[in-house]
Amino acid sequence: MKMSGGVEWALHCAFALTAADRPVPAARLAEMHDVSPTYLAKQLQALSRAGLIHSIQGHAGGYELSRPPSEITVLEVVEAIDGRSPAFTCTDVRARGPLPASPEACRTPCAIHRAMTAADDAWRASLRSVTIADLASTVTDEHGPGVLAGIRGWLGTGSSEGAGSAAGAGSPAGTGSPEGAGTGSTEGAARGV
């Protein structure tokens, strides 16, 4: 199964939005993930069309999750970006060529079609069983609560204490780009997911 690069960006943004306590501008999400704002805007629009996030207009506007992260599955994010089409499309090859299967034999899916459909179903079931909240919980379990706190502070959606602790002492003033890989840094947060 090959997914577009947009899926990865969309999942990272959904994860980051779990840390936010107010709307996050698209430009801030793009800066955090070091991706083109134009490219990321397409992914955010797809998530919005799917009802997974929504935008708030105005000076303090930005994006936020439309539902609790425990109610948004990884599969929903994948399908919002890449669509719902199955990975395998049967063209009934067995009915072609010099040795075609009979029309009666082609009324039911062949073994190849069934195997590919079963694999697609299993893949979708696996992604359906994981929520954005599960991802956040796993990252917290593996890397500590500082990851989400660091994201919250860096995005500027937390308290001034969170922003200061997330930036760390080595952060150049006014850049919004923390340095270092310690707890709460953007680099550490980005690698936590």
N, C-alpha and C positions, 0 to 999 in steps of 0.2 A: 504494500500500500504506500503510495507516494502522495504526500500532502504538499500543498503550496507553502511557501515561506510565510505567507500571511497568517496561517494557522498559529505558528509559533508566536508571532507578534501579538496576535489577538489574545492568546492564552496568557502571555506575560502581562498584557494590559489588564485583563480581567483579574488576574492575581493581584496586581498593584492596586487596583480599585478596591480590593478587600481591605486594604490598609487605610484608605481615605475616609475621612469623616465629613468631607464636603466635596463638591464637584471639582474635578481635575481638568484643567485645560488640555486639549489635544497636543498643543505645542510642548507642554511640560512632560506629557507621557512620551512624546517623540524624543525629547532631549534625554530623558532618563534612559531610554533604550537605544540611544544613538542611531536613530533611523530617520529617514526623511519624513518631515511632517506631512508632505503630500501623500506619500505612500501609506503612512499610518492612518491618515484620515480616511482612506478607502476601507481599511479594515474596521475602523471605528464605525463608519457608516453602515457597513454590513452587519456589525453587531447590533447597531441601533435598529436597523430594519427587522432584525430577528427578534427584537424586543428584549435583548439581554442587557443592554445599557441604554441610557437616554441622556440627552443633552439638556443642560440648563442654560438659558440665554442670559446675557448681561455681564456686567463687570466681574462678578464673582462666579461666573458660569463655568461650565466644563462638563465632563462626563461623570456619570456614576452608574453603579449597577442598578438595573430595574427591579431586581428581586434579590432576596438574601442569597449570598454565595452558596449556601447549602441547597438552593433550589435551581442552580445553574450547573448543568453537566458539561463535561469536557466535550462530549458528543455534540451538544447544542452549539458550542463555539466552533467546532470543526465544520459542522453543517452550515453554519452562518457564513463561513468564509468560502468553503469549497463546494457547497451544495449537498444535496441528498442523494445524488446518483450513486448507484452501486459501483464498486471498484471494477467489477467484471461485467461486461456486456456480451451475452451469448449471441452469436450470429448464425447459429445452427450449421456449423461447418460440416457436420456429418451428413447433411442432406445434399452436399455438393460433390463435384468431381466424378470420376469414372466409376466409383463404388458407393453411390449414395445410399444412405439408410432409407428404408421405406417410409412413406408418409405416416403410417401407423406407428412406427418406432419413434418418429420425431414428435409425437403428441405429448410426450413427457420429457422432462429435462434429462439430459444425458449425465453420466457419472461426473464428467468434468464440470458441467454447469452446477450440479448439486454440490460438489466439493468446493467450488469457488463461492457459491452462495452461502454455504455453511461457514466458510472462513470470513466472509464479509459480515455475516450475522454475529459471529463471535467477536470480531474486532469492534463492531458497533456496541455490542452488549458490554464489553470491557470499558469502553469510553463512557457509556451511559451510566456505569456504576461509580464513576469518579466525579465528584463535584469540585467546583472552584474552592469551596470551603475545605474539602479534603486536601487539595493541593496546599492551601495555606497552612493547614494543620501539620501536614507532612514536613513542610519547610521549617515550621516552628520547632517540631520535634527533632529534626536533623541538625538545624543550625541555630536554634534558640530564638527567643522572642525579639531579639534585637533586629532581626531582618525586617519584620513588618514595621517595627518602630522606626527603623532607619528609612524605610520607604516613605512612611507617613511624614517624617520630618523633612526629607528631601523634597517631597512633592509640595511641601508648604501647607499641608492640610491639617497638621497637628498643632499642638501648642508651641509657643516660642521655645519652651524647654526642649521639646522633641526636635525642633529644627536645629537648635544649637548642638544637641548631643549627636544628631545624625551627621552634621557637617564635620565634626571633629576639629581638633586644634590646627591641623595642617591645611584646612580649606582656605583658598584665597577668598578674601572678603568680597562679597557681592557676586560671586560667580555661580553660586548654587551648585557647584560641582565638588562634592567631597572627594578627598584623596584618601588613599589607604584602603586596606581590605579588612579592617577590624569590624567588630560588631557595630551595626548602624550605618556603615558606609554604603554608598550606592554600589560600589564594586562588589562588596560582600553580599548585598541584597540581590544584585542581579545574578550572582552565581548561586544563590540559595534556591532558585527555582529551577 
